[in-house]
Amino acid sequence: MNNERYPLGRFQMSKTSLKRLETCHPLLQEIAKKTLTFSRVDFGIIEGQRSLERQKKLFDEKRSRIDGISKKGKHNYTPSLAFDFYAFYDGLGRFGNDTVEMYHLAYLAGQFMVIGEGILRMDRESEMPKYSDVLRLRWGGNWNEDGIIVAGQKLVDMPHLELVVRDKSKYE
């Protein structure tokens, strides 16, 4: 069914989001850009690569469990192995502070996961794979990857998407 009022591909990523996305692994860039062409929910990128100083500050503020010193987070690699995103509707960026916002973030995460897994599958079947270092994607609303969203998770970080890679030392 063609929906002329709300066509696919009507969203554009802001310059700020694109700049943040450019700090990320090429697969994350590809996933975000492709998702934007299919999504019915607009979104932006909050953060890609994160300095160790900022990571330590977030840890000190109890907004992260990783200090960036004794252990690096996925945002602390170059390129970043994660990005944080927001849903954009009613003129505001939404991070998941209420149930409706969480629905939007879960929708976007589902889009990222399906598109990302499709890209990975096609890449693995190609003669010259670009992403052979990437094992899979993981979303902050389902860390243990059991398919049960939010419930039973020790940490819930709805606006977070990351890559699980074979060897993080490639990205120091």
PyMOL commands that set and color helices and strands:
alter all, ss='L'
color gray80, all
select helices_A, chain A and resi 15-21+26-38+52-60+74-76+99-125+168-171
alter helices_A, ss='H'
color red, helices_A
select strands_A, chain A and resi 42-47+82-89+92-94+134-139+160-165
alter strands_A, ss='S'
color yellow, strands_A
deselect
rebuild
show_as cartoon
